[in-house]
Amino acid sequence: MLIGVPKEIKNHEYRIGLTPAAVKEFVTHGHRVMVETNGGLAIGFTDEMYEAAGASIAATPEAIFAEAEMIVKVKEPQPDECKMLRKGQTLYTYLHLAPDPTQTELLVESGATCIAYETVTDDRGGLPLLAPMSEVAGRMSVQAGAHYLEIAHGGSGTLLGGVPGVAPGKVLVIGGGVVGTNAAKMALGLGADVTILDRSLPRLRQLDDIFNGRIKTVFSTVDAIEHYSSKADLVVGAVLIPGAAAPKLLNREQIRAMKPGSVLVDVAIDQGGCFETSKATTHQDPVYTVDEVVHYCVANMPGGVARTSTMALNNATLPFGLALANKGPAQAMLDDPHLMAGLNVHEGKVTYKAVVDALGEQLDLTYVPAADALRG
Ligand SMILES: NC(=O)c1ccc[n+]([C@@H]2O[C@H](COP(=O)([O-])OP(=O)(O)OC[C@H]3O[C@@H](n4cnc5c(N)ncnc54)[C@H](O)[C@@H]3O)[C@@H](O)[C@H]2O)c1
């Protein structure tokens, strides 16, 4: 199969669909790969590295979209990219269609086979192509929080690890899933005093086992959130209710009652945020202050560490990508229900129910189960 990797064109997106190492895997399996010139340059992957891995370098995105049978990307295709897609071509990338009628309409019109990383599943009920980005964001949240606790960055001047003779800073993590666990690991590594809240008792039991009693696990109630946030130096918002907007767990009054110079990192901002005063920010301007509490609400945190994120994403996407190339997309999906769960649009039919639930009326869409669409 001929695989095409265009340079990402979304503002300040430096990740790329395939690393040179991933290209080498495809080439070793007998496939050809075209990479757009300078596609990975910003994160240290030069054209020479891609050529050494066996790729050819294309001068323009048009050349890639015109020739490749499968396009591998990171972010959802922008309108100009959607218009270059065609029937018989496969798109393998993050899509996030439910809140995006324009993209959905363009992908339906294209006739292409569009597989969304974020809806591929695994047999433990997880989302294996979303998890690496949650790991990255969770780990970054504490790094960002520690930075903004410094007095020159608007914080209270607290060192999370403390020093001998001075108590460590207090970190509260709300939500103990992938983001929360990774945040807790980093905070613990810095020597902070860490508390995780979650509403799932089985999850709290797992966390207690993982951390062997070195963090406090507390059942998440309104009272617990109010109590622990008023004492915290750093609060990480890491909750998720699948398919729903994030619940607002701290209101303005509770935020006003926090310590001056404390920091809120709302990782759940991509789902609307879990603090009343949260509004999405960017890596160019990541923080603002409300009632003397610093807010960090970057909606695409992994983009800030694009090199690590690209490698982490490739580790997760590569096995499915190879299956798509080796067997052909339709057979690969019919053989693997978890990969088939990633199919959102196929030859003009929407095959992911949540997208039809969100946009069906507006765009006059009918849901077609993925297996039916693939079998034609
Ligand atoms: N900003 C970014 O760049 C970025 C990057 C990755 C993930 N995210 C977001 O981070 C959030 C967390 O993702 P995840 O992968 O860790 O999800 P996850 O499903 O692994 O974990 C979410 C956890 O929240 C818990 N929870 C739900 N309601 C709660 C409540 N009221 N109180 C306490 N805990 C509650 C759940 O029990 C679960 O353990 C999501 O909104 C995700 O979209 C953001």
The ligand as an SDF file (V2000), in Angstrom:
LIG
                    3D

 44 48  0  0  0  0  0  0  0  0999 V2000
   -6.2630   19.2190   27.8090 N   0  0  0  0  0  0  0  0  0  0  0  0
   -5.6880   18.2290   27.1510 C   0  0  0  0  0  0  0  0  0  0  0  0
   -4.7720   18.4450   26.3620 O   0  0  0  0  0  0  0  0  0  0  0  0
   -6.1200   16.8160   27.3800 C   0  0  0  0  0  0  0  0  0  0  0  0
   -5.3230   15.7440   26.9420 C   0  0  0  0  0  0  0  0  0  0  0  0
   -5.7450   14.4380   27.2400 C   0  0  0  0  0  0  0  0  0  0  0  0
   -6.9380   14.2320   27.9490 C   0  0  0  0  0  0  0  0  0  0  0  0
   -7.6980   15.3040   28.3160 N   0  0  0  0  0  0  0  0  0  0  0  0
   -8.9470   15.1770   29.0920 C   0  0  0  0  0  0  0  0  0  0  0  0
   -8.6620   14.7920   30.4230 O   0  0  0  0  0  0  0  0  0  0  0  0
   -9.8430   14.2320   30.9980 C   0  0  0  0  0  0  0  0  0  0  0  0
   -9.5160   12.9240   31.7100 C   0  0  0  0  0  0  0  0  0  0  0  0
   -9.1160   11.9420   30.7540 O   0  0  0  0  0  0  0  0  0  0  0  0
   -8.7080   10.4660   31.1890 P   0  0  0  0  0  0  0  0  0  0  0  0
   -8.1270    9.8300   29.9700 O   0  0  0  0  0  0  0  0  0  0  0  0
   -7.9300   10.4830   32.4490 O   0  0  0  0  0  0  0  0  0  0  0  0
  -10.1460    9.8240   31.4800 O   0  0  0  0  0  0  0  0  0  0  0  0
  -10.4440    8.4970   32.3240 P   0  0  0  0  0  0  0  0  0  0  0  0
  -11.7600    8.0110   31.8770 O   0  0  0  0  0  0  0  0  0  0  0  0
   -9.2530    7.5940   32.2930 O   0  0  0  0  0  0  0  0  0  0  0  0
  -10.5720    9.0300   33.8290 O   0  0  0  0  0  0  0  0  0  0  0  0
  -11.5840    9.8920   34.2680 C   0  0  0  0  0  0  0  0  0  0  0  0
  -11.8440    9.6010   35.7330 C   0  0  0  0  0  0  0  0  0  0  0  0
  -12.7330   10.6210   36.2330 O   0  0  0  0  0  0  0  0  0  0  0  0
  -13.5010   10.0020   37.2520 C   0  0  0  0  0  0  0  0  0  0  0  0
  -14.6310   10.8580   37.5950 N   0  0  0  0  0  0  0  0  0  0  0  0
  -15.8010   11.0840   36.8960 C   0  0  0  0  0  0  0  0  0  0  0  0
  -16.5660   11.9510   37.5860 N   0  0  0  0  0  0  0  0  0  0  0  0
  -15.8760   12.2920   38.7100 C   0  0  0  0  0  0  0  0  0  0  0  0
  -16.1390   13.1490   39.8240 C   0  0  0  0  0  0  0  0  0  0  0  0
  -17.2920   13.8400   39.9190 N   0  0  0  0  0  0  0  0  0  0  0  0
  -15.1950   13.2570   40.7970 N   0  0  0  0  0  0  0  0  0  0  0  0
  -14.0410   12.5820   40.7200 C   0  0  0  0  0  0  0  0  0  0  0  0
  -13.7380   11.7370   39.7020 N   0  0  0  0  0  0  0  0  0  0  0  0
  -14.6480   11.6040   38.7080 C   0  0  0  0  0  0  0  0  0  0  0  0
  -13.8570    8.6520   36.6470 C   0  0  0  0  0  0  0  0  0  0  0  0
  -14.2920    7.7340   37.6370 O   0  0  0  0  0  0  0  0  0  0  0  0
  -12.5180    8.2500   36.0160 C   0  0  0  0  0  0  0  0  0  0  0  0
  -11.7120    7.4750   36.8920 O   0  0  0  0  0  0  0  0  0  0  0  0
  -10.8050   14.0710   29.8200 C   0  0  0  0  0  0  0  0  0  0  0  0
  -11.7100   15.1540   29.8150 O   0  0  0  0  0  0  0  0  0  0  0  0
   -9.9100   14.1340   28.6120 C   0  0  0  0  0  0  0  0  0  0  0  0
  -10.6040   14.5500   27.4510 O   0  0  0  0  0  0  0  0  0  0  0  0
   -7.2960   16.5810   28.0470 C   0  0  0  0  0  0  0  0  0  0  0  0
  1  2  1  0
  2  3  2  0
  2  4  1  0
  4  5  1  0
  4 44  2  0
  5  6  2  0
  6  7  1  0
  7  8  2  0
  8  9  1  0
  8 44  1  0
  9 10  1  0
  9 42  1  0
 10 11  1  0
 11 12  1  0
 11 40  1  0
 12 13  1  0
 13 14  1  0
 14 15  2  0
 14 16  1  0
 14 17  1  0
 17 18  1  0
 18 19  2  0
 18 20  1  0
 18 21  1  0
 21 22  1  0
 22 23  1  0
 23 24  1  0
 23 38  1  0
 24 25  1  0
 25 26  1  0
 25 36  1  0
 26 27  1  0
 26 35  1  0
 27 28  2  0
 28 29  1  0
 29 30  1  0
 29 35  2  0
 30 31  1  0
 30 32  2  0
 32 33  1  0
 33 34  2  0
 34 35  1  0
 36 37  1  0
 36 38  1  0
 38 39  1  0
 40 41  1  0
 40 42  1  0
 42 43  1  0
M  CHG  2   8   1  16  -1
M  END
$$$$
